[in-house]
Amino acid sequence: MQEKHLYEYAVIRVVPRVEREEFINVGVVVFCKRKRFIKVLYTINETKLHAVDPGLDIAQISLNLMSFERIASGAKNGGPIAQLEVPERFRWLTAVRSSVIQTSRPHPGLCDDPDYKILKIFEEMVL
């Protein structure tokens, strides 16, 4: 049996009209400190997003989500936040904000394979 590790995840949401508090789940971010793991998975379902707000700028949403992915992966073109340590990047990505891209509160769990776990959470919470 493989050793279980504590991980945290948050659901990434698009909130087209912040004042209405309606959202569509578009992705997840998973963090496991012990494995030095952080990863973002997302998808853009234009039909769902336009159902909530027909005027939503999908191109901007896509750019914002790509930034989340670059920050999580520590990409050189991810800006100064992407150069932080893994836990700091996760905390920045999951910080409370009142913008079109938001995350749920982080949720903990135990897993032996964070790559597998992110796929399962993505499937359950987004797809």
Steps between C-alpha positions, in 0.01 A plus 500: 500500500633842406537776755216753507583869487298800607385707202279802454283595207284791396248529220563778248184689411399759246271756660380711204307749712657517842201685645268207412733236648417249225789287384607217273770256613774502237799339669684382806833564666659225710792545740699240694780649709679175573514411128582863401202469267275769362295476186209677331256332262224696330260499209295776344144405413384805304139380489475483881681830548285684245187356661587698814629808315463522120742794487783328688844552347611138451841604363575690824380208712735274303795735558425516873480123531825458307658734756375274781658203325833681445513610864427148625766347277761760595544602136762763422231707322266472800623819664640545850228292671599197289851521644382455859521167682219248437300571821514875440375458142208290621409756767515782243283307251240421766493842668155653534435745219201676349583456135357297213742212576466373858568181692309313764650473844772235510389150601737237647531131434745210492635336185796299380504642145418871454506470119224240518312694768484822297346308209233351727417835663489670157266232370271525803494877551534639146409254226 
